Amino acid sequence: MKICRKCKENKQLTEYFKRTRSKCGLQPICKSCATLDNKIWINNNREKVNEKSRVYSKKHAEKYRTNSKLWHKNNPEKSKTLKRNWYNNNLEKVKECDLKRLYNMTLDEYNQLILKQNNSCAICKRHQDELKRLLCVDHCHETGKIRGLLCSNCN
């Protein structure tokens, strides 16, 4: 336990940022006080902060130029290629994001449903290997309740 020099509260050592120059290895004020002080300093020294930002941006301009949205707008073919490559290299991540966004379910829950249905459609019982596409999530549009997995024909 340590007492904060600013708020005078006795707090756990995890409530302090590290500081190698001090005897105990921690800052004299707690994290919340340090964060508040930092925000106040930034508001009072807006010109300095903006200038540092400009200098940093100039120093790292090449890195930002290749990653910026403007660069993609000026090179639509390159942008399409990059997006297509990312999509093809991250199919599982895309599937997981879609499941979460559309059905509020995880990839693990989807895989559990597949195992429960023996890798086949809940209605026609066709196996996943016979299908060109993955099984679709069948759900109620009003309640959002998931009823099972279907092939695209049954869906």
TORKOL-4160 file (C-alpha; in steps of 0.2 Angstrom, whole numbers, padded with zeros to 4 digits, m for minus):
155
<pt num="1" X="0000" Y="0000" Z="0000"/>
<pt num="2" X="0006" Y="0018" Z="m0004"/>
<pt num="3" X="m0002" Y="0035" Z="m0001"/>
<pt num="4" X="m0004" Y="0046" Z="m0016"/>
<pt num="5" X="0005" Y="0063" Z="m0015"/>
<pt num="6" X="m0009" Y="0072" Z="m0023"/>
<pt num="7" X="m0026" Y="0064" Z="m0018"/>
<pt num="8" X="m0019" Y="0058" Z="m0001"/>
<pt num="9" X="m0028" Y="0041" Z="m0002"/>
<pt num="10" X="m0020" Y="0025" Z="0003"/>
<pt num="11" X="m0020" Y="0014" Z="m0013"/>
<pt num="12" X="m0013" Y="m0003" Z="m0019"/>
<pt num="13" X="0004" Y="m0003" Z="m0028"/>
<pt num="14" X="m0005" Y="m0008" Z="m0044"/>
<pt num="15" X="m0013" Y="0009" Z="m0044"/>
<pt num="16" X="0003" Y="0017" Z="m0048"/>
<pt num="17" X="0013" Y="0019" Z="m0064"/>
<pt num="18" X="0031" Y="0012" Z="m0064"/>
<pt num="19" X="0046" Y="0024" Z="m0062"/>
<pt num="20" X="0063" Y="0018" Z="m0063"/>
<pt num="21" X="0071" Y="0034" Z="m0056"/>
<pt num="22" X="0062" Y="0033" Z="m0039"/>
<pt num="23" X="0067" Y="0023" Z="m0024"/>
<pt num="24" X="0052" Y="0012" Z="m0024"/>
<pt num="25" X="0051" Y="0010" Z="m0043"/>
<pt num="26" X="0034" Y="0019" Z="m0043"/>
<pt num="27" X="0027" Y="0036" Z="m0047"/>
<pt num="28" X="0023" Y="0047" Z="m0032"/>
<pt num="29" X="0005" Y="0050" Z="m0038"/>
<pt num="30" X="m0008" Y="0037" Z="m0042"/>
<pt num="31" X="m0013" Y="0032" Z="m0060"/>
<pt num="32" X="m0030" Y="0042" Z="m0059"/>
<pt num="33" X="m0021" Y="0058" Z="m0053"/>
<pt num="34" X="m0007" Y="0056" Z="m0066"/>
<pt num="35" X="m0020" Y="0054" Z="m0080"/>
<pt num="36" X="m0030" Y="0069" Z="m0074"/>
<pt num="37" X="m0014" Y="0079" Z="m0073"/>
<pt num="38" X="m0009" Y="0074" Z="m0091"/>
<pt num="39" X="m0026" Y="0079" Z="m0098"/>
<pt num="40" X="m0025" Y="0096" Z="m0090"/>
<pt num="41" X="m0007" Y="0098" Z="m0096"/>
<pt num="42" X="m0013" Y="0093" Z="m0114"/>
<pt num="43" X="m0027" Y="0106" Z="m0113"/>
<pt num="44" X="m0016" Y="0120" Z="m0107"/>
<pt num="45" X="m0002" Y="0116" Z="m0120"/>
<pt num="46" X="m0012" Y="0113" Z="m0135"/>
<pt num="47" X="0000" Y="0122" Z="m0147"/>
<pt num="48" X="0015" Y="0111" Z="m0141"/>
<pt num="49" X="0005" Y="0095" Z="m0143"/>
<pt num="50" X="m0001" Y="0100" Z="m0160"/>
<pt num="51" X="0017" Y="0104" Z="m0165"/>
<pt num="52" X="0024" Y="0088" Z="m0159"/>
<pt num="53" X="0010" Y="0079" Z="m0169"/>
<pt num="54" X="0015" Y="0088" Z="m0185"/>
<pt num="55" X="0033" Y="0084" Z="m0182"/>
<pt num="56" X="0029" Y="0065" Z="m0179"/>
<pt num="57" X="0018" Y="0065" Z="m0195"/>
<pt num="58" X="0032" Y="0072" Z="m0206"/>
<pt num="59" X="0045" Y="0060" Z="m0199"/>
<pt num="60" X="0033" Y="0045" Z="m0202"/>
<pt num="61" X="0025" Y="0052" Z="m0218"/>
<pt num="62" X="0030" Y="0037" Z="m0229"/>
<pt num="63" X="0022" Y="0025" Z="m0217"/>
<pt num="64" X="0006" Y="0034" Z="m0217"/>
<pt num="65" X="0005" Y="0038" Z="m0235"/>
<pt num="66" X="0006" Y="0019" Z="m0240"/>
<pt num="67" X="m0008" Y="0015" Z="m0227"/>
<pt num="68" X="m0020" Y="0030" Z="m0229"/>
<pt num="69" X="m0037" Y="0029" Z="m0236"/>
<pt num="70" X="m0032" Y="0042" Z="m0249"/>
<pt num="71" X="m0019" Y="0031" Z="m0256"/>
<pt num="72" X="m0032" Y="0017" Z="m0258"/>
<pt num="73" X="m0044" Y="0029" Z="m0267"/>
<pt num="74" X="m0030" Y="0034" Z="m0279"/>
<pt num="75" X="m0026" Y="0016" Z="m0283"/>
<pt num="76" X="m0043" Y="0007" Z="m0284"/>
<pt num="77" X="m0036" Y="m0009" Z="m0292"/>
<pt num="78" X="m0022" Y="m0010" Z="m0279"/>
<pt num="79" X="m0035" Y="m0007" Z="m0265"/>
<pt num="80" X="m0046" Y="m0021" Z="m0272"/>
<pt num="81" X="m0032" Y="m0033" Z="m0273"/>
<pt num="82" X="m0027" Y="m0029" Z="m0255"/>
<pt num="83" X="m0044" Y="m0032" Z="m0249"/>
<pt num="84" X="m0047" Y="m0048" Z="m0258"/>
<pt num="85" X="m0030" Y="m0055" Z="m0252"/>
<pt num="86" X="m0034" Y="m0050" Z="m0234"/>
<pt num="87" X="m0051" Y="m0058" Z="m0236"/>
<pt num="88" X="m0044" Y="m0074" Z="m0243"/>
<pt num="89" X="m0031" Y="m0075" Z="m0229"/>
<pt num="90" X="m0043" Y="m0072" Z="m0215"/>
<pt num="91" X="m0059" Y="m0082" Z="m0220"/>
<pt num="92" X="m0061" Y="m0088" Z="m0202"/>
<pt num="93" X="m0060" Y="m0071" Z="m0195"/>
<pt num="94" X="m0072" Y="m0065" Z="m0207"/>
<pt num="95" X="m0084" Y="m0079" Z="m0203"/>
<pt num="96" X="m0082" Y="m0075" Z="m0185"/>
<pt num="97" X="m0086" Y="m0057" Z="m0187"/>
<pt num="98" X="m0101" Y="m0060" Z="m0198"/>
<pt num="99" X="m0108" Y="m0073" Z="m0185"/>
<pt num="100" X="m0106" Y="m0061" Z="m0171"/>
<pt num="101" X="m0114" Y="m0046" Z="m0181"/>
<pt num="102" X="m0128" Y="m0055" Z="m0189"/>
<pt num="103" X="m0133" Y="m0068" Z="m0176"/>
<pt num="104" X="m0123" Y="m0063" Z="m0160"/>
<pt num="105" X="m0115" Y="m0080" Z="m0159"/>
<pt num="106" X="m0097" Y="m0086" Z="m0159"/>
<pt num="107" X="m0088" Y="m0097" Z="m0171"/>
<pt num="108" X="m0087" Y="m0110" Z="m0157"/>
<pt num="109" X="m0106" Y="m0110" Z="m0155"/>
<pt num="110" X="m0107" Y="m0112" Z="m0174"/>
<pt num="111" X="m0095" Y="m0127" Z="m0174"/>
<pt num="112" X="m0105" Y="m0135" Z="m0159"/>
<pt num="113" X="m0121" Y="m0134" Z="m0170"/>
<pt num="114" X="m0112" Y="m0142" Z="m0184"/>
<pt num="115" X="m0106" Y="m0156" Z="m0173"/>
<pt num="116" X="m0124" Y="m0158" Z="m0165"/>
<pt num="117" X="m0131" Y="m0159" Z="m0183"/>
<pt num="118" X="m0118" Y="m0171" Z="m0189"/>
<pt num="119" X="m0111" Y="m0159" Z="m0202"/>
<pt num="120" X="m0128" Y="m0160" Z="m0211"/>
<pt num="121" X="m0143" Y="m0149" Z="m0215"/>
<pt num="122" X="m0156" Y="m0149" Z="m0201"/>
<pt num="123" X="m0170" Y="m0152" Z="m0214"/>
<pt num="124" X="m0164" Y="m0162" Z="m0229"/>
<pt num="125" X="m0150" Y="m0170" Z="m0219"/>
<pt num="126" X="m0138" Y="m0167" Z="m0234"/>
<pt num="127" X="m0120" Y="m0168" Z="m0228"/>
<pt num="128" X="m0108" Y="m0152" Z="m0228"/>
<pt num="129" X="m0097" Y="m0161" Z="m0241"/>
<pt num="130" X="m0111" Y="m0163" Z="m0254"/>
<pt num="131" X="m0114" Y="m0144" Z="m0253"/>
<pt num="132" X="m0104" Y="m0130" Z="m0262"/>
<pt num="133" X="m0107" Y="m0117" Z="m0248"/>
<pt num="134" X="m0106" Y="m0118" Z="m0229"/>
<pt num="135" X="m0122" Y="m0121" Z="m0219"/>
<pt num="136" X="m0133" Y="m0106" Z="m0216"/>
<pt num="137" X="m0139" Y="m0101" Z="m0199"/>
<pt num="138" X="m0158" Y="m0102" Z="m0198"/>
<pt num="139" X="m0165" Y="m0090" Z="m0185"/>
<pt num="140" X="m0181" Y="m0081" Z="m0181"/>
<pt num="141" X="m0181" Y="m0063" Z="m0187"/>
<pt num="142" X="m0192" Y="m0057" Z="m0173"/>
<pt num="143" X="m0183" Y="m0065" Z="m0158"/>
<pt num="144" X="m0166" Y="m0068" Z="m0165"/>
<pt num="145" X="m0167" Y="m0086" Z="m0158"/>
<pt num="146" X="m0156" Y="m0098" Z="m0168"/>
<pt num="147" X="m0165" Y="m0114" Z="m0174"/>
<pt num="148" X="m0151" Y="m0123" Z="m0183"/>
<pt num="149" X="m0141" Y="m0124" Z="m0198"/>
<pt num="150" X="m0148" Y="m0126" Z="m0216"/>
<pt num="151" X="m0141" Y="m0129" Z="m0233"/>
<pt num="152" X="m0144" Y="m0114" Z="m0245"/>
<pt num="153" X="m0158" Y="m0124" Z="m0254"/>
<pt num="154" X="m0168" Y="m0127" Z="m0238"/>
<pt num="155" X="m0164" Y="m0109" Z="m0231"/>
